């Protein structure tokens, strides 16, 4: 599994980068979200980590960043679309 992950890490992190860019732009385009708001700093942090992981060869950093990025992205989606009634 580890060998497979290390072989596909670049496409994985590129997909993370595109997903975060889409998440950052959709509020500005589809809604009245301001260019800078409180959640933007977290998005920029995760985007920077994904870019760093793309260029890095450190396997432990890849594991941490991949899991953390996926969890944060799922949490952002859940918070964005969660509508309690």
N, C-alpha and C positions, 0 to 999 in steps of 0.2 A: 504494500500500500504506500509506504513512504517513497519508494522509488517511483511509483506511478505519479504520486502527488508532485514530486520534484520535477518530473518530466512535463506535467501539465500546469505548473504553477503560473507561468506567464499568461496563458489565455484566461486562467481563473482570475488573476488580479486585474487583467484588462477588463474583464466583465464587471468586476467590482468597481473599477474606475468609471466605466460608462454608466453603471447603475447609479452611482452617487452623483455623477454629473446630471443625469436625468432627474434625480430627486431634487437636486438643487435648483434646476431650471423650471420644473413643472409648476411650482408655486408662483413664480414670477410671471410665467406665461399664461397659466390657466386660472389663476386666482389673483387676489389683490395683495399678495405677500410682498412685503418690502424687500429690497435687495439685501439688507442686513437686518437680522433679528437674532434673538437669543440662541436659537438652535443652529444657526449657521456655523458657529465656531466648532461645534461637534462634527458637523458634516465636513468641514475643511480639515479637521484633524484626521478623520478616518480616510478622507481622500488622500491626504499626505502620506499616511501609513501604507495605503494600498500602492501608491507610486513608489514608495521606498521598498516595499516588499517585492515589487516587480523587478527592481534593479538589484536586490540583495541576493546573496547565495546562502545566507544563514538559515539552516533548516528549523531551528527552534523559533526564530523570529517569524518564519512563515506559518508555523503551526498556531502561534499566538495571534498573529494578525488575521489569519484566515478565519479562525473561530470568532474572534472579537468583532471583525467587520461584518460577518454574517449575522451575528446576534444583534448588533446595533442596527443594521439595515432592516431586519425583521421587526425590531422594536419600533423603528421610525414608521414603517408601514402600518403596524398595528395602531400606533398612536394617531396617525394621520386619518385612518379610516374608521377608527372605533367611535361609534356614536351611541352612547348609552341612552336608553329611553326611559 
